[in-house]
Structures are given as C-alpha cells and as structure tokens.
Amino acid sequence: MKVERIGLPLARRIALAAQGFGTKQPDAPGAAHLRRNLKRLALHQIDSVNVLARAHYLPAFSRLGAYDRADLDALAWGAKRKRALFEYWAHEASLLPFDLHPLLRWRMAQADRGDAGWRPMRAYATGRRAEAMALLDRIRGEGPLAASDFEAHKGQSGWWEWSDTKRALEWLFWAGHITTATRRGSFERVYDLTERVIPADVLARPTPTDAAAHRALIERAAMAHGIATERELRDYFRQSPEQARPAIQALAEAGVLIPVEVPGWRHAWLHRDARQPRRIEAQALLAPFDPLIWERDRTERLFGFRYRIEIYVPAPARLHGYYVLPFLLGDRLVARVDLKADRQACRLIARAIHFEPGAPDHAPEALQGALERMAQWLGLEGVDR
C-alpha cells in the first residue's frame, strides 16, 4: 500500500485546525462554545501558577476570545445540574468532559490496587488503607472537606510538604473514591464523594474493557492532534506503549488512523476526519500548558520553535523569562512574551518580548493587539512593556 506523503507546512496546518485555530472567533463566546472547545481538546490542564491567570482558563481564550471565566467555573465546579466537567489525572491534573469518566476507570482501578499513582501514595491502597478509609468516612459524614480541614494537615502546604493526610486524600482521588467538589482560597482542592459530584447517569454508564478504553482514548488524542506520532498519541492521556500500540493498530485496521509520511517524523498517523486547510489565520498567545505546545519535541518539529518553561530555572539563568507565552501568528510561532498580571496596579506587564528570526514585519503590531485583548479579558486597564 502506498503511504501518502504530507509536507511539514500541511502537517502544521492540520495540527492547528484540529486544535481549533483558523476559524472565526465567536462574537460573544458562552458556555456552549466552551463545551464544544473542550470536546475538541478533550481536556484543560490544571496548574497552580497564577502569575498571569490559572492555566486552565487560557486555552479557551486562545481559541474563542474574551469569554466569561465564570462560565468555565460553572462547568467545572458549579451546581451539579450545570456541571459538565470533572477533575482527574489525564495528561496531568486536568478538567475533563464527563464522557471521559468511563474511559479512565481503568486508571482508577489501577490506583485502587496500588498499581498507579505516585509511590508515596500507593501504601494507602494496601497496608495503610484503613487510614484512607477513615478519611473517606469523615467526608461521607461531614460533607466536602479540604486537606486543611483535617487537624493532621494544619500548617502544611505545597507539593514538598504533603502530609500523610494529603497523600491519603490524593490516593482516594486517584482511585476514584472522591473527586473535587470545588476549589477555594488559593485554589485548594475540596473533596467530596464521587457520587455526590458526578451525575448518576454518568456513573451508570458501562465501564468499557481496558482495550476498548485505550482505543477510545487514542482516537480522542488523534482527533485533538489531527496528525501525530505514536508517542504523541499516547502522551495525550499518558498511556503506556503496551496500552497504546494495540489500540493504534486496531484503529488503523478500522481505517480511523491512516499512516502517512512526514519529513523528519517516525510512524506518523492522520485521523481520517482531520481537516487539511490551505491556510490558517490565527493570532493567539499560548499558555505553557496549552495542548498545542505541551509536547515540546512536537512543538519543535512542527514550528521549528524550541520551547522550555523556565519557572524552575534560577532567574539569572533564564533565557526568555519566568512565565513565557509563545505567540501564534498565522501558522507560525513568531514571538515569546514573559507576562505577568499586576492586579494591584491593574496592568498587564510584558516583562520581556523576543521575536523569532524571520518573524513578519506586522508581528509587533499583531502582538500588541493580542496583549491588549488579553489585558481587557483579564479586567486590566492596559499593557506595560
């Protein structure tokens, strides 16, 4: 069988179109637009850094424009009848549409057995299980609780200071016994019983076999990528090679995934429904955890753009800044901007701007417009450069 050869420019446009770029932004994006965007992307990654805005808010802004963040809050943590999303570990900590819940139950079952999750938590699946079940009983009796509501956790915060209570709660979360009811204060997770948060009709949906779940997840990843390598397909939901390869093969045999050749890529796959636009018109600032760019090798192959987040790099050693957003113009990444929301002064601060070699002449003007739109969306009064 002759394998179709796809040049890099077309591969780039396919990837952008699959991610929701290149279409006209709605005049007044609302909850329905957010739902459609999340269906396309499959998830929004969550991150605690708030120097600009929480990471889960930014992908929708990049694609839809100035939506109301309260609409996303309502879908994620609002009244049960309005909710459409749940929190779980997918790519990383993520907001996911409810229809993905059955497809991730294999991971919950692994955690419940002690076969998944970070090693310090796995003891709660076996020898320390009774301690975790005691916390579960408190939540069952008292209602939603955060780690800080337990006396044993008082005064502890952050990843490196996790108490035994926090580890046990996070194991219960991984194993699907509890989920996030809401967030409070400094974005602290408040836990409740899964059945009190996720609608009964979602929980009643049949649990697929592991093989069927992996096929469905790979297909969702392929739809979100448009075109991708095996590694990129399995990275989207953090599936292992042993889980992903049979799924990819089955989808290929069904004609869902089409093998293609892309210069410099290995074993590329095209989703059969992927759009192949001749042109992409886009202007967007991209969060470091945006699914278009979170796989850094893919970003470099698609755009010739080497991108690393430098939050954990000592300030004198940073090349581009602390919280750097790439700027998408057309089908190219043409600049990097280190951004900070100065909420006290009500200004968006561009602490550093670096244009890529060969950036078009109109890139500075386009970037200024994008910065002004972001400032307005964030409720800031203007941009300082």
N, C-alpha and C positions, 0 to 999 in steps of 0.2 A: 504494500500500500504506500502510495506517495504521500509524504508528510508535507503539509503546507508550510511555507517559509514566511514568517512575519518579521518585517523590519522593525528596528527599535522605535522609530517615531510612531508607527502604528501601535505597537505594544504599549507605548506610553499613553496614547490617546484612549486605547481600550481600558487601561487601568484607571484613568481619570474618569471616564464615563461610568464605569462600574461603581466608582466611589461617589457618584452624584455630582460631579463637576461638569461644566459645559452646558447646563440648561439654565434658563432664565429663573432668577430667584423670585419667589412669590412676593407680592406687594405687602401682604400682611400675614406672615407665617404664623400658624397657630398649632394647636395640639395635633390636628390631622396631618399636617406637614411633618411634625416631629415623629409621629408614628411611622409614616412612610419612610422617612430618612433612617430610622432605627431598623426598620425591616430590611432596608438595603444594606446597611453596615453590619447588622446583627448584634452590635454591642457598642457601648461607650465605655472606654476605660476610665476608671476612677483613680485619682491621685490626690494626695493631701496637700501638695504645694499650692498656695493661694497668693503668690506674688502678683499674679495678673487676674486670673479667675480660675476656679476649680476646673480641672482638665475635662470633666465630663460635659461641661457646658460648651466647650469651644468647637468640637466637630460640627455641631448643628449650626452654629453661627457661620462657620466657614462655608457651608453649603446653602443655607437658607437665608442668611442675613439676620437682621435685627428681630429675632423672636423674643418673646417674653420668657425669661428663665423660670418664672413661676409656673409656666405650663409644663416644663420638664420636671420641676419639683413635684407637681401634682401627679404626673405619670409615674414617678419613681417612688414617692413617699407620701402621697396624698391619701384621701379617703379611699377605702377599699373598692368602692364602686367605680372610682375614676382611675385606679391604678392599672398600668399596662406593663410595668417593668418590675424586675426583681434583681437583687444583688446576688452575685455568686462569682466564683473563680472561673473565668473563661480564658481569655488571653492573659489578663491579670485580674485583679479585682475589677468587676465590670457591672454595668447596668445592662440587663438583657430583656428582650421581649418574652412574655410568658410562654410563647410556643416553644422556646428553647428549654424550658424546665424538664420535660420528659427526656430530652436528648442529653442531659447532663446528669441524670440519675446514676449512671454507671460510675461517675466520679464520686458522687455522694456515697455510693455503696463501697467503693474502694476506701474512702476515708473512714467509714464506719467500721471496716475490718482492720484499719490501721495500715493500709497499703498505699495511702496517698496523703498529701499534706506535709507540712514541714516537720522534720524529725522531732523537735521538742513537743509537738502536739500529739504525736502518734501514741504515746503512752496512755492517753485518755481513751483510746479505743480498747485497751486491754487491761493492764494492771491497775490503772487509775480511773477506770471507767466509772466507778461508783461516785467519785468526786464530781465528775462532769454531770452525772445524772442528778446529783443533789442540786446543782445549779439549775438544771432543766426544771426540776420540781419547783424551785423558787419562782422561776419565770412563769410556770404554769399557774401557780397560785397567786402571784402578786401582779402579773401583767408585765408589759415591756420594761426591760432593765438594761442599762449600760454597764460596762465593766466598772465604772466609777461608782455605781450604786452598791457594789459589794464591798464590805469593810476590808476584806483581804487585799483589795486593789487600791485602796486610798493612797494618794501621793505618787502613784506610778503612771507614767505616760510614755508614749513613743515606742518604736519597734524594739530598741535595745533594752527597754525597761519593762517588757511584758512580765506581768506577774503570772503565777500559776493560774489564777482565776481567768485572766485574759486568754491564756493558752487553752484552757478548757473550753471557754466560750467559743473561741475560734475553731476548735475541733468540732464542737456541736454544729457550728455554722458550715464547715466543710462537709460534714456528714449529713446535712440536710435536716437536722432536728429543729434548728432555729434559723431564722433569717432576719434581715434588717427591717424593723418596723418603721424607723425614721432615723434622721440624723439630728444632732443637737449641738449647741455650743460651738466648739471648734471642730465641727464635722465628726463628732463622736458617734459611732455606730450604736444604736439602741436595738436590742434583740427582742424578738418575740417568737412564739411557737409558729412554725411554718404554716400550719393550718389556720392560724388566725390572721395571716397576712396575705397569703396567696389564695385566690378564689378556689372554691371547692371544685368547680368544673375543670380547672387546670390540673389540680391534684388527682382528679379522677381519670384523666387521660391515660391510656395504656402506656406502660413502660416498654419501649422497644427493646429488642435484643441488643446487646453491645455492638454487634456487627452492623445492625440497622442504624443505630445511633451514630456510629462513626461515619457511615456513608452519608447520612443526612448532614452532619457537621462539615464534612469535607465539601459537600455540594454547596452549603451556605458560604463556606470560605471561598469557593470558586466563584460564586456569584458576586461576592464582595470584591474579589480581585479582578475578575474579568479574564485575566491571563496570569499564570503564576507557575512557579516551580513546585515540585513535590514538597520541598522544605517549607516554602511559604504557605502552602495549603495547610499543612499540619501545624504550623506555628500559630495560625489564627486562633485556634481553640486549644493549643498546647497538647496536641495528640502525639503519641509516640510513633516512630516508624512502623512498629509492629501493628499498631492500630490503624494507621493511615494507609499503608500500602495496599492491603486488600480492598479497602474502601475505594481508593483511586482506581484500582484495576476493575472493580465491579462497575464503577461509574463510566469508565472508558468502554467497557463491553456493552453498556447500555446506551452509548452514544451521548451521554451527558457531558463528558470531558473528551476533548479532541486533542490528540498530540500534535504539537506544532514545533517548528524550529525558530528560535530567536537567536541572533548572533550573540555569543558570549553567555548564553543560558544553557543549563542542563535540564533535559526532560521537561520542557515547558508544556503546560496544558491550557487550553482555551475552553471556557464554558460555552456550550452550544448557543446560549441566548445572549452572549456578550455583544454589546453594541460596538461597531467599528466606525466611529465618526471620522470624517475627513478633517475636521477642525475642532479645536477646543478653545472656547473663550471663557476664561476664568480669572478672577482676582480674589485671592484668599490668603489670609495669614493662618498658618497651620500650627496647632499645638504640638509640643514634643511627643505626645502620646496619641496623635491622630493616626488612624489605621492606614492612611495613605503612606505614611513615612515611618511607622514604628519599627518596621523590619529594616535596619539600617543598610544591610547589603543590597536589598531590593531597591531602596532609595538611590543608592549609588549607581546600580546598574541601569535603572530607569531614567534617571535625571543627570547622571554624572555629578552628583552632589554628595560629598562626604559630610555626614551629619552626625554629631555626637552631642548628647546633653551633658552640660558641664556643671550641673548643680553641685556635684560632689568633688569637683576639682578645686583646689585652693585658688583663691581669686587671682594671685599673680600669674598663675599658670594657664588661665583660661584664654582661649583664642578668640572667642566671639562673645562671651558674656555668660550670665547666670541662667536666665530663662529665655532662650533664643527660639523665635518662631521663624521658620522658613516662609518666604513669600512666593506664592504661586501666581504667575502671570502668564496667561495663555496656557501652554502645555509645558512650561519650564519653571523650575525653581530659580529665581533670579536674585534673591537677597536673603539676608538673615537679620533679624531685628531682636535685640535684647530689650524686653519690655517689662515694665512694672506699672501697676496701678497705684498711684499715690492717692489713696482715698481721702486722706486728711486735706490735702491741697486740691483735691478734685481734678487731678491731671493724669493723663497717660504719658508716662515717661519712656521715651526711646533712648535708652542709655548708650546704645551703640547700633550702628547700621553698617552692614557690609554687603556691597553689591558683588555679584558673581562676575567673573570675566565674561565679556560678551553680552552683558545684560543690555536690553534695548534702551534706546535713548529716552523713551517715555516711562521707563521703570520708576524713576524717582517720583514723578507726578502721580503715577498709579499707586505707589506705596503710600504716599501722603494721603490720598483719598481713602485707602484701606484703613490707615491708622485713625483718621477722623471718624470713619464709620464705627470702628471698634470702640473708640472713646465714647461716642454717643450711646452705643448699645450698653456700655458699662455704667452709664449715668455720670460720666466725667465731662468736664467743661471744655477740654481741649487737649492738644498734644504738645509736649515739650520735647525738643530734640537737642 
